[in-house]
């Protein structure tokens, strides 16, 4: 609190090592001690870090594969869904998670962390160039929206958008087994 009151701070802690310089510059500008020197909300929204995130480019092949898997996903069995959720959250590579995160963010137009039926329809139109019928979207939501919230949240999206073959690969299943095998 003393550093906050003095208006001094650093990004020396290890947690900041993975944060981009643009993000640190943005935070630095928001934490400017003198209120008159801080950016307005409008100016903050124009900061390069914000505008860069808003224009993240999505690899079309990755997006199309994710969307194809999303439309075919079926979570009829609760245990199967729980297993896929565990594997997706614990055993996917950073690259796999980053790729799906980009696709999700491209669809999540309002940035609320969940996909509405309208956002999915718009995303399909933008990525596939085809219009999904209301019936197709509703069928997808029945399969993917496992908590019946009326939205597809990020975890549901990751599980459904990842191919089942990838989630159940020998390596991932072996790693999951090792995590639970207490005898080694």
FIGUNU-74899 format. One record per residue: residue in three letters; z, x, y negated of N, C-alpha, C, O, CB in turn. Coordinates in steps of 0.02 Angstrom, whole numbers, plus 50000, padded with zeros to 5 digits. Atoms other than C-alpha are relative to their C-alpha. Glycine has a CB too. Layout:
ALAZXYZXYZXYZXYZXY ...
//
This chain:
UNK500005004150059500005000050000500005004449937499715002549886500604995350000 UNK499984995550057500355014749885499295002249980499125002349921500435006150015 UNK500694997950014498545020649901499614994349969499194995449925499665002450065 UNK500345005850028497935003049864500194999249926499764998349884500164993550039 UNK499765000750069499015001949707499715005649955499585004549896500775000149997 UNK500264994450039498385019049651499244999949996498945003249953500225006650031 UNK500735000349999496585014849691499695006150034499125007950019499744999449929 UNK500274994249963496375029749808499974998350074500434995150100500445006349988 UNK500085001149928495745029049985499475004850026499075007449987499824992650015 UNK500514995849968494705039050108499764996650063500054991650086500295007150017 UNK500275002449937493665035750260500085005450053499645006350096499254997949993 UNK499894994449955494415050350356500224997950069500145001750117500505004649970 UNK499755002249935495175040250497499424999750050498854998250032500344993149994 UNK500504999749946494255041750663499604993550006499014993750024500335001550066 UNK500345006549993493815023150662499384999649955498914995949971500494994349983 UNK500565000250047492635026150514499415004450021498895004249989500235002049932 UNK500534995349981491595039150607499354996650022498814999550018500245004550056 UNK500605003649977490395025950675499724995349947499234991849959500164996150062 UNK500225004550054490205016550510499495003649957499595009449938500614997649957 UNK500544996950039488615019850412500235001649929500704998649903499394995349997 UNK499854998150069488655028250242499874994249953500254993249905499585006149979 UNK500155005850041487845012750166500584995050001500764992349949499364996650023 UNK499435004549995489285002150231500605002749962500954999049928500184998850074 UNK499444996950035490565014450163499904999649924500374998349887500085007450021 UNK500145000750072489695014349992500134992949977500404991849922499275001949986 UNK499885007050017489754995449993500754998549994500974995549946499674995450053 UNK499285001050001491604995150036500315003549940500745000749906500325002550066 UNK499754996250057491945008549906499894996249935500334995949892499665007049996 UNK500145003850061491094997949773500454993949993500654992149938499264997949998 UNK499575006050001492124982649821500735001849986501114997749960499944996250065 UNK499314997950010493744992549816500115004049936500635007249928500235004250059 UNK499934996550064493444999749643500634997449966500734991449959499374998949955 UNK499355001750028495145000149559499944995549938500304990549933500375006349982 UNK500095003850062494564993549389499564993950015498984994650033499695004449944 UNK500355006249984494044975349411499344999349963498874996549991500444994149984 UNK500625000650038492724976349274499435004250029498845002850019500125002049927 UNK500504995549970491844990249370499774997750069499305000550096500285007050004 UNK500205002649935491754980349532499364995849993499264992749941500574995850032 UNK500605004150003490094971949574500174992550003500674990550033499525001850057 UNK499925007249994489924953249551499784998050071499505002050107499574996149945 UNK500215002449934489634942649706499245000550007498995002450060500244992850012 UNK500734999649998487794941749662499765007150008499305008550048499704997049935 UNK500194993049994487664960549640500185002750069499805006650098500355004349946 UNK499794997749933488624963449803499494997750053499345001550099500704997350017 UNK500505002549952487354952649896499355003949997498945003550043499874992749988 UNK500614996050008485984964149831500095007350022499625011250019499774999849928 UNK499874993149978486814980049897499555001750060499434997450102500765000850019 UNK500454998049945485664989850015500284998550070499904996750115499845007349994 UNK499725001249933486874987950161499924992750019499764991150076500745002050002 UNK500085007249987486834968850146499274998250011499104994750059500304995949942 UNK500715001849994484964967650119499695003050062499245000050092499615002349938 UNK500254996849938484644979650263500184995850061499774994850105500285007150007 UNK499795004349944485654968650381499624993550001499484990850055500744998749995 UNK500355006450003484754953150321499275000650023498974995550042500014997349929 UNK500714999249980483054960550364499935004150063499435007650072499625003349943 UNK500024996349938483454967950534499384997950039499254992050050500644998850042 UNK500605001349962481844969550632500184999250074500575003050101499485005649991 UNK499875001449930481864962350807499395002150040498835000450023500164992550011 UNK500534998149954480844970050946499744993650033500124990150066500255005350053 UNK500285006349975479664955950995500064999250075500204993750100499284999449980 UNK499965000449927479654960151180500714998350021500824994150065499765006650033 UNK499305001549984481554960451187500184992949982500514989450021500475004949963 UNK499865006850022481654944251090499694995050049500014990150068499754998749929 UNK500345004749955480384935651202500334999950069500404994650099499265001950007 UNK499654999849935481264941651361500674996349996500844992550041500125007350023 UNK499365003450009482944935751294499904992449996500274988650027500365002649937 UNK500135007250008482214918951244499764996950066499954991250082499484998949946 UNK500245002549936481334916951411500594999150048500654994050081499475004850031 UNK499405000449958482964920651504500454994349976500744990750017500385006650001 UNK499585005350029483894908951386499764993150021500164988850038500005000649923 UNK500265006649982482734894451424500064998550074500064992750094499274999549978 UNK499965000949927482874897251613500715000250027500834998850085499595005250034 UNK499324999049977484744900151619500304993650028500194988150001500445002649944 UNK499675005749970485754888651731500715002150019500805006750059499604997450062 UNK499304998149987487654889351735500364994750040500924992850024500375001249934 UNK499705005349960488004876351867500665002050032501114997850039499524997950053 UNK499404997949964489334886651953500475003749953500285008849924499815004450061 UNK499514997150047490894890651852500165007250017500205011449972500634995850000 UNK499844993149981491314906351952499435004749982499545010249958500155000350075 UNK500594996050016489554912751929499995001449924499865007149903499344996450022 UNK499994999250072489694909951741500555004849979500455009149936500104993249965 UNK499444995650016491394918551733499835007250019499995011849981500644997850037 UNK500204993349978490694933451830499495002949951499555008649930499714999850071 UNK500504997650047489184934751716500315001749932500135006749901499454994749990 UNK499674998750064490304933551562500385006650002500365010549955500484994349982 UNK499634993849993491404947551627499535006049998499645010849962500415000050065 UNK500484994449997489924958851668499695001149931499635006849909499454998650052 UNK500324999350066489094955251501500485003049949500285007249908499754993249975 UNK499534997550051490674958851402500265006950016500435010749970500594995249994 UNK499694993749982491284973951499499525005450023499675011450016500504998850053 UNK500404995049966489834982551583499305001049971498935005349995499944998250071 UNK500664998950030488284980751475500025006349957500545007949927499784993849957 UNK500024994050042487724996551387499994998049926499834992349909499385004250017 UNK500015001250072487874998151199499304998049978499214993549937500245006349961 UNK500695001650017485974997751188499834992850019499514989349980499515004950036 UNK500125006949979485894981451287500334995149952500034990249930500254998850072 UNK499645004450046487224973551176499685000049931499604994749900500735002249994 UNK500314999550066486394979951016499354996149997499214992649949499885007349981 UNK500645003649999484694973051067500114992449998499774988949960499605001950062 UNK499875007250000485394955851105500324997749935500194992149912500454998150059 UNK499695001650064486424956150946499474999049947499534994549905500505005549979 UNK500545000650049484844958650844499634993450009499474990049960499505005950006 UNK500355006449987483994943850928500444994349977500204989749944499834999350075 UNK499555005450020485534932950903500024999349925499984993849899500715001350028 UNK499955000250073485674937650719499354997349969499374993949918500155006949972 UNK500635002650026483824933950693499974992450006499684989149963499415003250039 UNK499995007249991484104916350760500544996649958500454990949935500114998350073 UNK499425002850035485784913550673499885000249925500155004449889500655003850019 UNK500225000050070485024909250504500574999349951500555002349897499504994549989 UNK499465001050048486634903450423500585004950010501075004749973500264992950004 UNK499514994849989487644918050494500694997750021501195001250008500065003949939 UNK499345002549981489044907350566500225002150070500755000150093500004992549996 UNK499814997449935489054916150734499884995350058500124996450113500725001749999 UNK500185004749947488374901450832499314997149985499114996749927500544994450007 UNK500685002650008486664894050862500004992450008500254989750057499525003350051 UNK500085007349995486294875950825499344998650035498935003250045500024996749929 UNK500645001949968484894866550911499425001449952498895003749973500014992550020 UNK500534998850049483894867850750499845007449994499255009349989500204997249931 UNK500124992850004484124886750740499625002550061499195006950055500675003749993 UNK500364998049939483534888550921499274997849995498825001750012500334996950062 UNK500695002550007482004877750886499615004449951499035006249964499994992649976 UNK500334995850050481594887950730499875007050027499345010050015500425000449935 UNK500074993349971481884904350823499425000350050499045005050050500655002050034 UNK500555000349952480704899250962499334999849964498855003049984500074994050047 UNK500625000650038479384894550835499825006849969499245008849972500074994649944 UNK500124993650031479574911250744499815005450052499355009350040500615002349961 UNK500104994649951479634922250901499434998550049499035002950064500635001250038 UNK500505001849951478534912751024499384996749969498854996549999500304995350050 UNK500555003650032477454903350901499884993250031499334990550026499375004150005 UNK500085006649970477764887250994500604995649983501164998049972499925000550077 UNK499495004850017478744871750956500324997550065499984995450112499714994049959 UNK499635002749943480094866751080500144992749986500314990849930500675004050014 UNK499835007150008480334848251109500754999349998501135003650021499694995850057 UNK499285001450001482024840551077500284999950071500845002250082500144993349964 UNK499785000349930482144837451264500105007050029500595008150064499494996150042 UNK499934993149976481854855951303500625003449972500995006850008499375004149982 UNK499424997050032483174861351179500644997050028501135000550041499974999149923 UNK499415003349973484414848451242500145002450072500725003450090499914992449999 UNK499924997549931484114854351422500295007149998500745008750038499325000050038 UNK499744993350007484414872351368500744999849982501145003550011499605003949947 UNK499305000550022486034867451281500454997550056501024999850062500064995449940 UNK499605002449942486634858051436500165005850047500695006050077499634994450037 UNK499914994349954486414874151536500415005749968500825008750002499345002650022 UNK499724994150032486984887151409500664998749964501105003049965499505002849951 UNK499405001750039488314878451303500564998150047500724992250055499854994349949 UNK499525001349946489654880251436500654996949976500994993650015500155006450035 UNK499385003150025491094874951323499864993349966500314990249938500345004749951 UNK500205006550027490124859451265500184999149926500394993749905500314994550040 UNK499835000250071490404863751082499424997249958499524995549899500185006949975 UNK500585002250038488654858251032499635005849969499135004949934500214995149946 UNK500314993950025488224876250988499985005250056500365004750104500395002749938 UNK500004994349955487764891951082500345005749963500075008349914499275002050024 UNK499664994550034489034905151034499735006750027499335006850074500774999650010 UNK500284993549984488694923751047500105001850074499635004450105500315005449957 UNK499874998249930489514926051218499554996050047499264998750094500734998850018 UNK500455004249959488554911351292499295002649996498935002850045500044992649978 UNK500674997550010486964918351217499885006450040499375007050073499875001349926 UNK500094993549966487224935851287499944998850076499505001750108500605004749986 UNK500025001249928487574929351462499344996650019499024998650068500594995650022 UNK500605003849983486114917151461499365003949985498865003150020499994993549963 UNK500604996450020484884928851374499875006350041499335009150038500045001849927 UNK500084994149957485164943251495499754997650067499994992750095500675003950007 UNK500275002149935484154942351653500555000550052500965005150051499405004450020 UNK499505000049947485214938051804499945006250043500435008750071499944993650043 UNK500104993949961484444952951893500365005949968500655010150002499255001650008 UNK499664994650035485134964451759500754999350006501115004250018499805000149926 UNK499285001249995486854956451762500275001550070500845003650078500164992849980 UNK499774999149931486934957651951499705006250033499645006550094499834993950041 UNK500274993849972486164974851971500535003550042501135002550032499745004749944 UNK499544996449956486924985952103500515004149960501105004249977499605004650048 UNK499564995850041487634997551970500544995949966501134998049966499595003849948 UNK499515004050035488484983751872500504996850048501104996650034499654994549959 UNK499555002949952489204975252025500475005350029501065003950041499614996550056 UNK499584994449975489824992052091500535001849949501115002849967499565006250017 UNK499524998450054490644995851923500534994649995501124996249985499645000849932 UNK499515005550003491464978651921500485000450059501084999450051499644993250000 UNK499584999449941492104981152098500505005649991501095004850008499575001250063 UNK499564994350010492824998152052500564998349951501125000749959499615006049975 UNK499495001950049493754990351905500574996150033501144996550011499694995949944 UNK499505004249967494654978452023500285003050063500775000550090499704993350015 UNK499774996749939494864990152172500575004749984500465010349961499425003850033 UNK499414996150017496634996452150500115005950047500455010750029500624995650000 UNK499904994649951496555007352306499515005849990499555010950024499924997350070 UNK500474994650016495125017652232499435000250044498995004550035500335006350002 
//
